[in-house]
Amino acid sequence: MNDFPTTTVQDPAVPMIALPARFRSRRQVTNVRPEAVPADGWVDILNVDGPGAVRHAWLLYGTGRRLQITVDGAAVPQVDVPFDPFFGVMNDLPPYPVDCAAYTVLPNFHTPGVPGVPGYNLFLPIPFSRSCRIRLHLPATGERPVSTMVDWQEYEAGTELTPYRLGAQHHRYLPAPPRNRAYRIADVTGSGFIAGVVLGARQRNRTDMVYHTAGMSILIDGEDDPHLIRGINMEDDFGFSWGFHELQTRWIGSPYHRRRARNDQEGVVYRFFGPDPIAFGSSISLRCGSRDDDIETMAYYYRIAGSEEEPAATVLTPERWLVTGFHDGGGDWQRFTTEEEPESVAPEHWHDHFADRPAFIRELPANRGWVDFRFSGIDPALPGSSFVNRSMYAAGSVHSPRERRAVLRLSCDDWLIAWLNGTQVAALRHEDGFRTARIPVTLKEGSNTLLIKTNNLHHSHAAWVANVVIEEQ
């Protein structure tokens, strides 16, 4: 080992990761010809015992392959995704140059015989305490060899290492849901932080610009400490203005963009959260406002090893919600507290009662107590301006094995009225962002009906979210 002091050094690509300054430099070189590839198509490009950390990997011939990263003998790979999207090359496009903190993609457009074949360089750190295995799966055609160099640091046995482990989630939608809904970018349980997001959009809906989707909704720790981050529009979430265009920086960029017309565009944008990671203690749900365009996403996160196996706080919340709306009584407190139709109709009859109003009744699955009204599936023809000074209702049920005292935890932005089994139990009025209140209640034995009414007071892109959970008293 070298004689550097036994301190740690912040990783330049992911400052939340600090790694030992004392190490032995290692490199694993892999060259496998097509005829030597195993029958199952998988080739190991690193398989070592730890402790250690991968600091850089160079890979050739990645297109069409799949990447797996497994550390510390995990039963399921922490990363198991298509290769090109992991490096920010989306929607089956030919590789284009990418230059960001996490990786570079360097296509070769000059050497005859290898048109556009890039060198892929990964700089996201991959810490491991016991072992690390990185594998590539080759296409069935077997046309290309495997050529890689993996640079990693070997630490002394017993070296204390960061508990964070790299993970990634990939999603593709052909197409995504219609407007005023959302598509999933990541759902992660455990404790950790989001390190970056890449999004590729190919326009199919040409009624508006491709990035007018009402932005991202990031719902955090719904089990025990609900809070959220809300975006404006897609390009704003990624740091651009009035659209995205081909510019790349360390943390924010668009490596690919084609604008054939105002409403005929496609592009790829990335944001890596080096200076401002998004932390979560029990779970995180990251979604983006949708339109029926082709969408591909990749999310990168670091999670404390084993935290995904620890059960989050036990919460009781409806398994599904019925949502109605819009209603007009949203901008004035007196009107907001005035009875409207859903209060006089039992939720089990809402479908029949509102049958003549398309998109007026929607069903949402449970999401750790969260109800996101902005993306609840209101009529996709309605513009964002329709969401201001309006209200909606949501109804659901929870089961109690006996009559008992409990606490109804209500978190909302902006106002919220709640009923339990037909009796009003809360009327929350605040206009300063997302807030939480805890209301003592009595649950009856069997099914208990929850009804909430909430509104959106401000900007059409503002958060319109509630979190509803029954806690033990």
RALIN-V453274 format. One record per backbone hydrogen bond with DSSP energy under -0.5 kcal/mol. CO is the residue of the C=O (numbers start at 1). NH is the residue of the N-H. If there is no record, write none. Layout:
CO:NH + CO:NH
//
This chain:
5:7 + 7:21 + 9:19 + 14:11 + 14:17 + 16:18 + 17:11 + 19:9 + 21:23 + 23:2 + 24:154 + 26:152 + 27:29 + 28:150 + 30:148 + 32:146 + 33:36 + 34:37 + 38:41 + 41:138 + 43:136 + 46:134 + 48:132 + 51:155 + 52:128 + 53:153 + 54:126 + 56:151 + 57:122 + 58:149 + 59:120 + 60:147 + 62:65 + 65:83 + 66:137 + 67:81 + 68:135 + 69:78 + 69:79 + 70:133 + 71:74 + 78:168 + 79:69 + 81:67 + 82:86 + 83:87 + 84:87 + 84:89 + 85:88 + 88:90 + 90:93 + 98:105 + 102:123 + 102:124 + 103:100 + 104:121 + 105:98 + 105:107 + 106:119 + 107:109 + 108:116 + 108:117 + 111:114 + 114:117 + 117:108 + 118:61 + 118:120 + 119:106 + 120:59 + 121:104 + 122:57 + 126:54 + 128:51 + 128:52 + 130:50 + 131:72 + 132:48 + 133:70 + 134:45 + 134:46 + 135:68 + 136:43 + 136:138 + 137:66 + 139:142 + 145:147 + 146:32 + 147:60 + 148:30 + 149:58 + 149:151 + 150:28 + 150:152 + 151:55 + 151:56 + 152:26 + 153:53 + 154:24 + 156:159 + 163:305 + 165:303 + 167:301 + 169:299 + 171:297 + 173:295 + 175:174 + 178:181 + 180:377 + 180:378 + 181:290 + 183:288 + 186:286 + 188:284 + 191:304 + 192:280 + 193:302 + 194:278 + 195:273 + 196:300 + 197:271 + 198:298 + 199:269 + 200:296 + 201:267 + 202:294 + 204:206 + 209:212 + 211:213 + 211:234 + 215:289 + 216:231 + 217:219 + 217:287 + 218:220 + 218:229 + 219:285 + 220:227 + 221:224 + 221:225 + 227:220 + 229:218 + 233:232 + 233:237 + 234:238 + 235:240 + 236:239 + 243:241 + 245:247 + 247:254 + 250:101 + 251:272 + 252:249 + 253:270 + 256:268 + 258:260 + 258:266 + 261:264 + 264:260 + 264:261 + 265:203 + 266:258 + 267:201 + 268:256 + 269:199 + 270:253 + 271:197 + 272:274 + 277:279 + 278:194 + 280:192 + 282:190 + 283:221 + 284:188 + 285:219 + 285:287 + 286:185 + 286:186 + 287:217 + 288:183 + 290:180 + 291:293 + 293:176 + 294:202 + 295:173 + 296:200 + 297:171 + 298:198 + 299:169 + 300:195 + 300:196 + 301:167 + 302:193 + 303:165 + 304:307 + 306:309 + 306:310 + 307:310 + 309:311 + 315:317 + 316:470 + 319:366 + 321:323 + 321:364 + 322:395 + 323:362 + 324:393 + 327:391 + 328:330 + 328:331 + 332:336 + 333:337 + 335:338 + 340:343 + 340:344 + 341:344 + 341:345 + 346:349 + 347:350 + 349:353 + 350:354 + 352:355 + 354:357 + 356:358 + 357:360 + 360:325 + 360:362 + 362:323 + 364:321 + 367:370 + 369:468 + 371:373 + 371:466 + 373:376 + 379:382 + 383:386 + 384:387 + 385:388 + 387:390 + 389:330 + 389:331 + 390:456 + 391:327 + 392:454 + 393:324 + 394:452 + 395:322 + 396:450 + 397:319 + 398:448 + 400:446 + 404:443 + 405:473 + 406:441 + 407:409 + 407:471 + 408:410 + 408:439 + 409:469 + 410:437 + 411:467 + 412:435 + 413:465 + 415:455 + 416:428 + 417:453 + 418:425 + 418:426 + 419:451 + 420:423 + 423:420 + 426:418 + 427:429 + 428:416 + 428:430 + 435:412 + 437:410 + 439:408 + 441:406 + 443:404 + 446:400 + 448:398 + 449:421 + 450:396 + 451:419 + 452:394 + 453:417 + 454:392 + 456:389 + 456:390 + 459:462 + 464:373 + 464:374 + 465:413 + 466:371 + 467:411 + 469:409 + 469:471 + 470:316 + 471:407
//
